[in-house]
Amino acid sequence: MTASLSRLRTLRDYIRWAVSRFQAEQLFFGHGTENAWDDARQLVLGALHLPWEMSDSYLDCRLEADECEHLQNLLRRRIEERVPTAYLLGQAWFCGLPFIVDERVLIPRSPIGELIEHRFEPWLPGTPKRILDLCTGSGCIGISCAYEFLEAEVVLADISFDALEVANRNIEQHGLEERVYTVQSDGFDGLPNQRFDLIVSNPPYVDAEDFADMPDEFHHEPELGLACGNDGLDLVRRMLAEAADHLTDDGVLIVEVGNSQVHVQALYPEVDFTWLEFTRGGHGVFLLAAQQCRKHQALFRSRLAESLSVLSGRA
């Protein structure tokens, strides 16, 4: 690899070489890019602080020796260690906004971004005054909501102090300290007596089987942000059991569960979840209104108790 890299001179050389190697090595793309070309272009241009929209006429510019060395190191890590490009660059984009990311948080990629860009229409009955981003990670969902709802107070909650350190950096980067803040919380535990007009969550939801089969790139992400029990719903059960206590009368709960949608539907066949659709891809995001959460709260609590009883018996 070293010999072939040493012959590369221009941006175009590096992108072309990276595309070929990424495909030959069967890298996984799904952390902000969907194919080898986009991933290679993002890595090469991002590493040199060049804009994605840069004219192709600049691709034939020759690189300085230190730039070549920097790129070669990043490309080796992308190929040999399977480190996702966003971690190599320390930055990811969500809702058209840049976010600081590292291996303490998941790389932003939730389809909820599409809902945010459309201001959750037609699902919200009014403009939310208080928004909770539960299991916030980098803070990308809550901070993006703050851009769309300029008068809203936004709470970013997560169990991980490490994740909240990253979220706080992003709050500062976007200059939102006056109305966006973080709270350390295991589910709703750190938010006693607080109610919100909108609760949005991309919690850990990957079931045991899917987690075992995930490509190497995912194993650079914190397991705490991905896996959550045999069926992936350990935290979702708790959230559903308690959501009614944290929503205003007209509040809305939106939760991403991805492939664990099948487990949600099997566990709660009585519940009339609204499963949202996306034009840019994505699935497994449900919506419940506050009145639905109240209507089914006894059921949610019962299923949670059953699950805890099973876990206790195994112990």
N, C-alpha and C positions, 0 to 999 in steps of 0.2 A: 504493500500500500504506500509506503514512504517514497519509493522510487517513482511511482506513477503520479503521486501528488506533487512531487518536486518539479514536474514538467508543466504544471498548470500556471498560467500567467494572468489571465483576465477573469472578470466576473463570469463571463459566459463559459469559460473553461471549467470553472469550479461548479457552476450550476449543472452543466452537462454531465460532468464526471459524477457529481452527487446523485443525479437522477439514475444513472446507470448502476451505481453501486447500491443505492437504496433498493432498487428493484431486484438486483441480483441477490442481495442479502435478505430479501423478503421482510423488510422492516414493516412495522405496523403504523398506519396513519389514522388518527382519530382523536388527536389532541389539538384541534384547531385547523388541521388540514386533512384532506381526504385522498391525496395521491402523492406520488414521489416528486412530481414537478413542483407542486405548491410547497411541499415541505422543504425541498432543496432551495427554492427561491427565497422562502421565508428565512431559512437558516443563513444563507450566504449574505443576503441584503441586510438582514437584521443584525448580524454579527459586525457589520461595517457601518451600522447606523444610517443605512440608506433606505429611502421610502419605497414601499411596495409598488407604488404607482410610477416609479421612475421610468423614464423612456428607455426602450430597449437599445437605443443608440449608445447609451452609456455602458452597456454590457461588455463592450470591447475595450474598456479602459484597463490598463495594466495595473496590477496591485504592487504595493510596496512590500518589502521583505517581511516586515513585522505583521502586516495584514495577512500575508500568506501563511505565516506561522500560526497566527491566531485561528484562521479558518481551518487549517489542517488539524489542529488540536480538537476543535469542535466536531469536525467531521468524523474523526476517529472515535470520539465518545459516542456520537450518534449511532455509528455502525457497530462498534465493538461492544459497547455497554448498553445499547438500546435506550439511551437517555432521550426522552422526548425533547423536541426542539424548543418548546417554550421554557423548559428548565435550563437548557443551555444558554438561552438568551436572557433569562430572568424576567421575561415579559410575555403576557398573553393578551389577546384582545377579546372583548365581550361587549356586545351592543355598541360597537364602534368606538369603545373606550379602551385605553391601555391600562393593564393591571400588573403590578409586581407579583411574581409567583416564584416559589421555590419548592423544594420537596417537603415542606411542612403543610402544603395545601394542594388540593386537587387543581388540575389545569381547567380553567373555565371552558365549558362546552355545552351547557344545558340548553335544551330547546326553549326553556322559560324565557330566554333572551328575546325570542320572537314575540311573546306575550307582552313583555315590558315595552318593546318598541311600539306596540299598538295600544299601550296604556291599559292593558287587560280588557279592552272592549270586546264584547258587550257585557262582560261578566260583573263589573263593579257597579253597584247601585249609585255610587257617588264618588267624589274625589277623596281618597283616603287621607286622614290626618296623621295616623300612626301606622307604621309599617314594620313588621318583624321579618327579618331574614334569618330563619332558624337553621342551624348547621351551616353557617355562613362561609366557612373556609376563608378564601381570599377577600370576601366581602363584595364580590362582583355583582351578585344579584341585588343586594340592598343598595349599593352605591348607584347602580344603574337606575333603580327605582327612584332614588333621590334626584337624579337628573330629569326624570319624567314628571315627578310630582314635587314641584319646587317649594311648596309650603309644608311638606310632610316631615315629621320627625321619624327617623329610621333607626331601628335597633338591629345590630348585627350580633347574633348569639351563637356561641360554639362551646363545646366542652373542652376543646384544645387551646391551652394558653399559647402554644406555638402558632397555631392558625390565627389567633386573635392578634398576635404581634404583626403578622403579615397584613391582616385586615386594617389595623391601625395605620400602618404605613400607607396603605391605599387611600384611607380617609384623608390623611395629610396630603398625599400627592394630589388629590382632587379638590383640596381646599374646602372640605365639608364638615370640619370639626364642630361647627355651631349647631348642626341638626342631625348628624349621624354619629352614633357612638356604639361601642362594643360592650357586651356583657358575657362573662363566663357562665355557661349554663349547660347542664346535662338535660337535654330536652327543655321542658318548661320550668325545671326546678329553680333556676336562678331568676325567674320572672314572676314572683308571687304577686297576685292581685293586679297584674298588668293586662290590659285588653288592647286589641289592635283592630283596625278596620280591614287590614290585609295581612295575612300571614302567608309567606312564600317559603318553601323549603325544598332544597335538594339534599336530602339526608343520605347517609349510607344505606344502600338497599340491595347490594349485590348478594345473591344467594351463594351458598357454599360451593355448589357445582360450577356456577359461572366463574366464581373467583379463582377456582383451581385451574380453569381453562383459559384465563386471560393472558394475552400476549405479554412478553417481558416488559414492554414499555409501561404497562399499568403498575408493575411492581416497584416502580420508582415513586409512585404516589403513596401517601400515607394509608395504610390498611384501615385505620380508624375512619377514614372518609369514604371507604368503599364497602367493605364487608360488614354484614350485620345479622349474623345468625344463619341457621340452616335454610330458611326461606327468604332471608334478606329483610324481614319485617320486624325485627326486635324493637327498633326505635319507632317505626311507623305505628305499631300497635299502641305504644305509649302516647304518641302525639294525638292519635285519633281519640283515645280515651280522655284526654285533657283539653282538646282544642276548644270545646264549647265554653270552657272557663276563661279563655283568653281572647275570645272574639267579641267585638261589639255586636249590638243587636242585628245590624245589617252587614256584619263582617263576612269575609270570604277566606277560605283556606285553599291553597294550591300546593300540591305536593308531587314531586317527581319520584316515581318508583321504577322506571325503565322496564326491563324484562320481568321484574317481579310483579308486573300488572296481573299476570295470571294467578299469582298467589293471593293478591288482594281480592280479586274477583271470587276465588275459591273460598277464601276465609269469610268474606262478608257478602254472600249472595243476596241478602235482604236489602242492601244499601244501594240507593240509586245514584252512584257516582256519575259525574259528568267527566268523560274522558276527552281531553282536548286534542284538537288536530292541528297540524303544523304544515305550512306550505314548503318549508325548507328542510323537512325531515325531522325525525324525533318522534317519540311515542312514550306512553306510560306516564302521563301527567294527569292527575285527577283534580277536580274541583268540588268542594262542598261549601254550601252556604252555611251561615251560623245556625239557622233554624234546622238544617239537616244534621249538623253536629249535635245539637241538643236533642233532636228526635231520636237519634241512634246512640246517644251517649251510654245508656245502660248496656246496650249490646256491645259497644266498643270496650267498655270496662269488663264485661263478662269474658270476652275473648282474650283480653289481656290477662285476666286472672287465670284462665285456663292455661295459657301459655306459660305463665310463671309457675303454675303448679307442676306442669310437665318438666320444666327445667329443674325445679326443686327436687322432683323425684329422681331425676338423672344424677343429681349431685349426691 
